[in-house]
Amino acid sequence: ESLFPKATDETFRNKLFDNMLGKFPNFAKPSPKPDPDAHFAIVHYAATVSYNLTGWLEKNKDPLNDTIVEMIKNGGNALMIQCFGDHPGQPVETPKDDGGRKKKGGGKTVSS
């Protein structure tokens, strides 16, 4: 979401709620206690943690390494797979067809 020029913290919040609320048990509406300014909550194994989205997109503009994204997308955590489902990940390159010819003269080095 931070890569879209017109995205705001509010549009990000709306996407989170539209795509995750009621679909993943770990995603929840925030409780006014302990943080009345929280926008959403994640249910962790030990406790529910509330998060505030103010400035979230600006703080999170660092792109993820494509290899990491591929690992997340192919992992076993359904929530993470959903979060990264539309991320392009690593580019899929097709091998170049060299017509069956072998390259000659490659890899020559000068030794002393």
N, CA, C and O of each residue as an XYZ file, in Angstrom:
448
protein
N       0.840     -1.198      0.000
C       0.000      0.000      0.000
C       0.880      1.256      0.000
O       0.492      2.286     -0.551
N       2.051      1.169      0.611
C       2.916      2.349      0.679
C       3.505      2.712     -0.680
O       4.084      3.788     -0.827
N       3.370      1.844     -1.668
C       3.885      2.144     -3.003
C       2.884      2.890     -3.867
O       3.245      3.388     -4.934
N       1.632      2.978     -3.430
C       0.613      3.671     -4.206
C       0.602      5.149     -3.838
O       0.476      5.486     -2.660
N       0.731      6.037     -4.819
C       0.871      7.468     -4.519
C      -0.330      8.084     -3.802
O      -0.158      9.015     -3.015
N      -1.529      7.591     -4.054
C      -2.711      8.190     -3.435
C      -3.131      7.485     -2.152
O      -4.153      7.833     -1.559
N      -2.358      6.508     -1.723
C      -2.695      5.772     -0.510
C      -2.498      6.649      0.724
O      -1.583      7.470      0.787
N      -3.364      6.455      1.683
C      -3.266      7.158      2.965
C      -3.385      6.124      4.070
O      -3.689      4.958      3.817
N      -3.144      6.559      5.289
C      -3.319      5.664      6.425
C      -4.764      5.166      6.489
O      -5.011      4.021      6.869
N      -5.708      6.018      6.122
C      -7.122      5.646      6.153
C      -7.457      4.606      5.074
O      -8.204      3.665      5.342
N      -6.911      4.764      3.859
C      -7.185      3.763      2.817
C      -6.547      2.428      3.192
O      -7.100      1.368      2.899
N      -5.387      2.480      3.840
C      -4.735      1.257      4.303
C      -5.592      0.569      5.364
O      -5.776     -0.647      5.324
N      -6.107      1.336      6.298
C      -6.974      0.791      7.347
C      -8.203      0.133      6.720
O      -8.590     -0.969      7.110
N      -8.807      0.809      5.755
C      -9.994      0.265      5.097
C      -9.690     -1.056      4.390
O     -10.489     -1.991      4.440
N      -8.532     -1.127      3.732
C      -8.151     -2.366      3.054
C      -7.931     -3.492      4.062
O      -8.334     -4.633      3.833
N      -7.291     -3.157      5.173
C      -7.085     -4.176      6.200
C      -8.418     -4.752      6.664
O      -8.595     -5.969      6.714
N      -9.354     -3.865      7.004
C     -10.642     -4.320      7.506
C     -11.437     -5.060      6.430
O     -12.065     -6.077      6.725
N     -11.421     -4.572      5.197
C     -12.162     -5.220      4.116
C     -11.632     -6.622      3.817
O     -12.407     -7.539      3.546
N     -10.316     -6.782      3.867
C      -9.701     -8.044      3.472
C      -9.450     -9.024      4.606
O      -9.239    -10.211      4.355
N      -9.468     -8.551      5.857
C      -9.044     -9.435      6.922
C     -10.040     -9.616      8.065
O     -10.093    -10.686      8.672
N     -10.814     -8.603      8.360
C     -11.717     -8.699      9.505
C     -12.771     -9.777      9.254
O     -13.490     -9.744      8.255
N     -12.846    -10.727     10.176
C     -13.795    -11.830     10.057
C     -13.280    -12.991      9.216
O     -13.892    -14.059      9.190
N     -12.157    -12.788      8.527
C     -11.591    -13.842      7.687
C     -10.387    -14.507      8.352
O     -10.064    -15.658      8.062
N      -9.738    -13.781      9.233
C      -8.575    -14.295      9.945
C      -8.776    -14.045     11.437
O      -8.989    -12.905     11.847
N      -8.711    -15.085     12.245
C      -8.961    -14.914     13.682
C      -7.908    -14.056     14.383
O      -8.164    -13.545     15.474
N      -6.744    -13.890     13.788
C      -5.688    -13.088     14.416
C      -5.876    -11.586     14.205
O      -5.225    -10.781     14.872
N      -6.756    -11.205     13.287
C      -6.999     -9.787     13.021
C      -8.283     -9.379     13.734
O      -9.308    -10.050     13.613
N      -8.221     -8.266     14.483
C      -9.385     -7.870     15.280
C      -9.533     -6.357     15.325
O      -8.601     -5.605     15.040
N     -10.730     -5.941     15.691
C     -10.959     -4.521     15.961
C     -10.245     -4.178     17.255
O     -10.129     -5.025     18.141
N      -9.765     -2.951     17.378
C      -9.046     -2.596     18.607
C     -10.001     -2.384     19.774
O     -11.159     -2.004     19.600
N      -9.488     -2.637     20.944
C     -10.233     -2.347     22.162
C      -9.819     -0.960     22.631
O      -8.641     -0.617     22.530
N     -10.751     -0.142     23.143
C     -10.354      1.186     23.617
C      -9.361      1.117     24.789
O      -8.654      2.084     25.075
N      -9.323     -0.024     25.449
C      -8.322     -0.231     26.500
C      -7.303     -1.204     25.948
O      -7.742     -2.218     25.405
N      -6.076     -1.030     26.017
C      -5.334      0.024     26.708
C      -5.039      1.241     25.837
O      -4.588      2.263     26.354
N      -5.283      1.159     24.517
C      -4.928      2.269     23.631
C      -6.175      2.804     22.926
O      -6.661      2.178     21.984
N      -6.693      3.934     23.358
C      -7.896      4.484     22.722
C      -7.645      4.991     21.299
O      -8.599      5.207     20.552
N      -6.383      5.185     20.912
C      -6.051      5.681     19.576
C      -5.719      4.565     18.586
O      -5.347      4.851     17.448
N      -5.844      3.310     18.990
C      -5.497      2.183     18.119
C      -6.496      2.049     16.979
O      -7.673      2.380     17.120
N      -6.000      1.556     15.845
C      -6.831      1.383     14.655
C      -7.194     -0.072     14.396
O      -8.247     -0.350     13.822
N      -6.335     -1.012     14.810
C      -6.627     -2.434     14.670
C      -5.814     -3.200     15.706
O      -4.954     -2.632     16.380
N      -6.093     -4.485     15.824
C      -5.373     -5.316     16.787
C      -4.996     -6.645     16.141
O      -5.681     -7.137     15.244
N      -3.898     -7.210     16.616
C      -3.464     -8.535     16.198
C      -3.442     -9.412     17.447
O      -2.868     -9.049     18.473
N      -4.080    -10.570     17.333
C      -4.132    -11.505     18.448
C      -2.898    -12.402     18.348
O      -2.814    -13.275     17.485
N      -1.942    -12.165     19.254
C      -0.724    -12.960     19.316
C      -0.930    -14.101     20.297
O      -1.947    -14.149     20.989
N       0.017    -15.010     20.362
C      -0.128    -16.172     21.240
C      -0.242    -15.783     22.712
O      -0.915    -16.473     23.478
N       0.399    -14.697     23.117
C       0.400    -14.326     24.526
C      -0.608    -13.233     24.867
O      -1.084    -13.155     26.000
N      -0.929    -12.397     23.894
C      -1.822    -11.270     24.179
C      -2.294    -10.643     22.873
O      -1.764    -10.929     21.800
N      -3.294     -9.788     22.987
C      -3.761     -9.003     21.847
C      -3.021     -7.677     21.861
O      -2.993     -6.983     22.876
N      -2.423     -7.330     20.729
C      -1.631     -6.102     20.636
C      -2.344     -5.140     19.697
O      -2.690     -5.495     18.570
N      -2.560     -3.914     20.175
C      -3.221     -2.881     19.378
C      -2.179     -2.076     18.608
O      -1.066     -1.854     19.084
N      -2.565     -1.642     17.406
C      -1.664     -0.875     16.546
C      -2.340      0.414     16.098
O      -3.540      0.443     15.824
N      -1.549      1.472     16.030
C      -2.008      2.773     15.568
C      -1.409      2.999     14.185
O      -0.201      2.846     14.004
N      -2.232      3.360     13.217
C      -1.782      3.520     11.839
C      -1.298      4.923     11.475
O      -0.914      5.157     10.329
N      -1.306      5.831     12.396
C      -0.889      7.197     12.095
C       0.570      7.200     11.627
O       1.471      6.815     12.372
N       0.787      7.635     10.396
C       2.130      7.689      9.825
C       2.672      6.329      9.397
O       3.846      6.211      9.048
N       1.831      5.311      9.422
C       2.257      3.937      9.139
C       2.876      3.805      7.746
O       3.956      3.234      7.602
N       2.211      4.320      6.739
C       2.707      4.158      5.370
C       4.034      4.877      5.157
O       4.923      4.358      4.482
N       4.165      6.048      5.721
C       5.408      6.809      5.568
C       6.572      6.077      6.228
O       7.680      6.053      5.692
N       6.321      5.483      7.386
C       7.377      4.775      8.114
C       7.752      3.452      7.473
O       8.821      2.912      7.758
N       6.903      2.924      6.621
C       7.118      1.593      6.079
C       7.302      1.580      4.569
O       6.777      0.701      3.887
N       8.035      2.537      4.049
C       8.254      2.616      2.603
C       9.434      1.782      2.128
O       9.664      1.685      0.922
N      10.179      1.183      3.028
C      11.302      0.355      2.610
C      10.776     -0.889      1.906
O       9.963     -1.619      2.473
N      11.226     -1.141      0.679
C      10.741     -2.331     -0.028
C      11.351     -3.606      0.558
O      12.484     -3.605      1.038
N      10.587     -4.674      0.511
C      11.082     -5.974      0.951
C      11.862     -6.629     -0.171
O      11.555     -6.439     -1.348
N      12.855     -7.386      0.194
C      13.620     -8.159     -0.756
C      12.686     -9.181     -1.401
O      11.914     -9.840     -0.704
N      12.751     -9.318     -2.727
C      11.867    -10.233     -3.448
C      12.003    -11.673     -2.984
O      11.025    -12.422     -2.987
N      13.203    -12.067     -2.587
C      13.408    -13.430     -2.103
C      12.619    -13.663     -0.816
O      12.029    -14.727     -0.630
N      12.610    -12.673      0.063
C      11.852    -12.772      1.311
C      10.361    -12.862      1.013
O       9.652    -13.660      1.625
N       9.885    -12.053      0.083
C       8.468    -12.079     -0.287
C       8.085    -13.464     -0.807
O       7.028    -13.985     -0.452
N       8.934    -14.064     -1.645
C       8.642    -15.402     -2.169
C       8.574    -16.423     -1.044
O       7.724    -17.314     -1.065
N       9.464    -16.303     -0.059
C       9.442    -17.226      1.081
C       8.139    -17.073      1.867
O       7.548    -18.070      2.282
N       7.693    -15.851      2.071
C       6.450    -15.604      2.800
C       5.265    -16.169      2.017
O       4.402    -16.839      2.584
N       5.230    -15.896      0.718
C       4.115    -16.346     -0.114
C       4.030    -17.867     -0.198
O       2.945    -18.418     -0.387
N       5.156    -18.542     -0.061
C       5.186    -20.000     -0.148
C       5.259    -20.665      1.217
O       5.459    -21.876      1.311
N       5.098    -19.878      2.275
C       5.158    -20.409      3.630
C       3.844    -21.039      4.062
O       2.950    -21.267      3.246
N       3.740    -21.315      5.343
C       2.566    -21.994      5.869
C       1.625    -21.112      6.664
O       0.630    -21.604      7.196
N       1.915    -19.804      6.761
C       1.066    -18.903      7.544
C       0.023    -18.270      6.622
O       0.353    -17.440      5.774
N      -1.242    -18.672      6.799
C      -2.314    -18.215      5.911
C      -2.470    -16.695      5.925
O      -2.744    -16.094      4.886
N      -2.302    -16.073      7.080
C      -2.430    -14.614      7.179
C      -1.351    -13.920      6.353
O      -1.641    -12.971      5.626
N      -0.122    -14.382      6.459
C       0.974    -13.775      5.707
C       0.813    -14.027      4.202
O       1.107    -13.150      3.389
N       0.352    -15.209      3.839
C       0.120    -15.510      2.422
C      -0.932    -14.562      1.862
O      -0.789    -14.067      0.744
N      -1.985    -14.305      2.627
C      -3.035    -13.369      2.205
C      -2.469    -11.943      2.080
O      -2.769    -11.232      1.121
N      -1.663    -11.546      3.041
C      -1.099    -10.186      3.031
C      -0.223     -9.944      1.804
O      -0.225     -8.845      1.251
N       0.513    -10.945      1.381
C       1.452    -10.780      0.276
C       0.954    -11.405     -1.025
O       1.718    -11.530     -1.983
N      -0.305    -11.793     -1.067
C      -0.853    -12.473     -2.236
C      -0.744    -11.689     -3.525
O      -0.513    -12.279     -4.580
N      -0.903    -10.372     -3.473
C      -0.854     -9.588     -4.708
C       0.503     -8.923     -4.938
O       0.659     -8.137     -5.872
N       1.476     -9.233     -4.094
C       2.833     -8.700     -4.275
C       3.496     -9.467     -5.409
O       3.415    -10.695     -5.443
N       4.149     -8.775     -6.337
C       4.719     -9.479     -7.495
C       5.824    -10.461     -7.143
O       5.999    -11.454     -7.849
N       6.584    -10.217     -6.066
C       7.662    -11.131     -5.711
C       8.762    -11.126     -6.749
O       8.981    -10.130     -7.438
N       9.450    -12.246     -6.854
C      10.554    -12.342     -7.797
C      10.033    -12.436     -9.217
O       9.026    -13.098     -9.469
N      10.720    -11.769    -10.158
C      10.303    -11.891    -11.551
C      10.561    -13.310    -12.060
O      11.564    -13.937    -11.717
N       9.666    -13.783    -12.857
C       9.825    -15.111    -13.441
C      10.469    -14.926    -14.803
O       9.869    -14.363    -15.719
N      11.685    -15.404    -14.921
C      12.413    -15.276    -16.188
C      12.390    -16.605    -16.925
O      12.582    -17.667    -16.333
N      12.154    -16.524    -18.207
C      12.223    -17.735    -19.021
C      13.642    -17.861    -19.550
O      14.262    -16.862    -19.912
N      14.160    -19.084    -19.596
C      15.525    -19.246    -20.096
C      15.621    -18.806    -21.552
O      14.723    -19.052    -22.358
N      16.728    -18.153    -21.864
C      16.927    -17.689    -23.238
C      17.290    -18.870    -24.131
O      18.073    -19.737    -23.743
N      16.719    -18.894    -25.317
C      16.991    -19.959    -26.270
C      18.203    -19.558    -27.102
O      18.166    -18.583    -27.852
N      19.286    -20.336    -26.954
C      20.484    -20.004    -27.724
C      20.585    -20.871    -28.976
O      21.640    -20.915    -29.610
N      19.517    -21.552    -29.337
C      19.497    -22.354    -30.555
C      20.307    -23.632    -30.443
O      20.637    -24.242    -31.459
N      20.636    -24.049    -29.224
C      21.388    -25.276    -29.032
C      22.880    -25.110    -29.225
O      23.622    -26.089    -29.138
N      23.341    -23.892    -29.487
C      24.759    -23.649    -29.708
C      25.476    -23.486    -28.375
O      24.938    -22.911    -27.429
N      26.688    -23.999    -28.317
C      27.504    -23.813    -27.126
C      28.352    -22.574    -27.321
O      28.834    -22.297    -28.420
N      28.527    -21.836    -26.245
C      29.391    -20.660    -26.328
C      30.842    -21.107    -26.311
O      31.217    -22.010    -25.562
N      31.644    -20.475    -27.132
C      33.069    -20.811    -27.200
C      33.887    -19.680    -26.628
O      33.565    -18.505    -26.808
N      34.939    -20.043    -25.944
C      35.892    -19.064    -25.461
C      35.490    -18.408    -24.147
O      36.188    -17.509    -23.678
N      34.402    -18.828    -23.551
C      33.984    -18.209    -22.306
C      34.762    -18.781    -21.131
O      35.160    -19.946    -21.147
N      34.970    -17.974    -20.133
C      35.590    -18.424    -18.898
C      37.106    -18.503    -18.947
O      37.708    -19.055    -18.026
N      37.742    -17.983    -19.969
C      39.199    -18.020    -20.029
C      39.766    -16.987    -19.069
O      39.291    -15.854    -18.989
N      40.784    -17.405    -18.351
C      41.432    -16.495    -17.414
C      42.933    -16.493    -17.671
O      43.466    -17.383    -18.334
N      43.595    -15.493    -17.141
C      45.035    -15.398    -17.251
C      45.608    -15.825    -15.922
O      45.263    -15.262    -14.883
N      46.486    -16.823    -15.946
C      47.089    -17.275    -14.685
C      48.562    -16.914    -14.685
O      49.176    -16.778    -15.743
N      49.132    -16.758    -13.488
C      50.547    -16.405    -13.416
C      51.403    -17.580    -13.078
O      52.622    -17.448    -12.980
